[in-house]
Amino acid sequence: MFSSIILGSDAVAIGIGAFCGATSRYQIGRATGEFLEKNNYKNWHTAGINIVGSLLLGGITESSSSSKTKLLFGTGFCGSFTTFSTYSVDVVQWIRMGQISTALKYVAV
């Protein structure tokens, strides 16, 4: 049975991981965004980040790491590094701009 109380050390591990994941996501977005936009791939960095983060999460989940390590890197880092909400916003924006084929390609990835 699951406990409804989170331990302080678990919360700290998740928080540190989340800070690092969100910061990494932001920096990668900034570093790659301009290049991708120039090459007609605006917002595709979100898909790339989500793919990398999903692969990382799969590896972390299947590893023999401690539960704290999984909370730090899996729940914290990968949870904030990847995001379905940004992905969804990108798709909706392309649909609103009439770029249906781009939105469908993005969803297919």
C-alpha positions in Angstrom: 0.0 0.0 0.0 1.2 3.5 -0.8 1.9 6.0 1.9 0.3 9.4 1.4 3.0 11.2 3.3 6.1 12.2 1.3 9.4 12.1 3.2 11.3 15.4 3.4 14.4 13.8 1.8 12.3 12.5 -1.0 10.8 15.9 -1.6 14.3 17.4 -1.7 15.5 14.8 -4.2 12.6 15.5 -6.5 13.0 19.2 -6.1 16.7 19.2 -7.0 16.0 16.9 -9.9 13.1 19.1 -11.1 15.2 22.3 -10.9 18.0 20.7 -12.9 15.6 19.2 -15.5 13.7 22.4 -16.0 16.9 24.4 -16.3 18.4 22.0 -18.8 15.2 22.1 -20.9 15.3 25.9 -21.0 18.9 26.0 -21.9 18.6 23.4 -24.6 15.6 25.2 -26.0 17.4 28.5 -26.1 20.5 26.9 -27.7 18.7 25.0 -30.4 15.6 27.1 -30.9 17.2 29.8 -33.1 19.0 27.2 -35.3 16.0 25.1 -35.8 13.8 28.1 -36.6 16.2 29.2 -39.2 16.0 25.8 -40.8 12.1 25.8 -40.7 11.8 23.5 -37.7 10.4 25.9 -35.2 9.5 24.2 -31.8 10.9 20.8 -32.8 13.3 21.0 -29.9 10.4 20.1 -27.7 10.0 16.8 -29.5 13.7 16.1 -29.3 13.8 16.8 -25.6 10.8 14.6 -25.0 12.3 11.7 -26.9 15.6 12.0 -25.1 13.9 12.4 -21.7 11.6 9.4 -22.4 14.7 7.2 -23.2 16.4 8.4 -20.0 13.3 7.7 -17.9 13.1 4.2 -19.4 16.7 3.6 -18.5 16.3 5.0 -15.0 13.2 3.0 -14.4 14.8 -0.3 -15.4 18.1 0.4 -13.6 19.0 -1.1 -10.2 19.4 2.4 -8.8 18.1 3.2 -5.3 14.7 4.7 -4.9 16.1 8.1 -4.0 18.2 8.1 -7.2 15.1 7.2 -9.2 13.1 10.0 -7.5 16.0 12.5 -8.2 16.5 11.5 -11.9 13.2 9.9 -12.9 10.5 11.9 -11.1 12.4 15.1 -10.7 14.8 15.5 -13.6 12.9 13.7 -16.4 9.5 14.9 -15.1 10.5 18.5 -15.6 12.8 18.0 -18.5 10.0 16.4 -20.6 6.6 18.0 -21.0 3.5 17.0 -22.7 1.9 20.4 -22.2 4.5 22.2 -24.3 4.2 19.6 -26.9 0.4 20.0 -26.9 0.6 23.8 -27.2 3.0 23.5 -30.2 0.5 21.2 -32.0 -2.5 23.5 -31.3 -0.5 26.5 -32.5 0.4 24.8 -35.8 -3.3 23.8 -36.3 -4.4 27.4 -35.7 -1.9 28.7 -38.2 -3.2 26.2 -40.7 0.0 24.1 -40.7 -1.9 20.8 -40.4 0.8 18.7 -42.0 3.5 20.0 -39.6 1.2 19.3 -36.7 0.5 15.8 -37.9 4.2 15.1 -38.5 5.0 16.3 -35.0 2.3 14.1 -33.5 3.6 11.1 -35.4 7.0 11.5 -33.8 
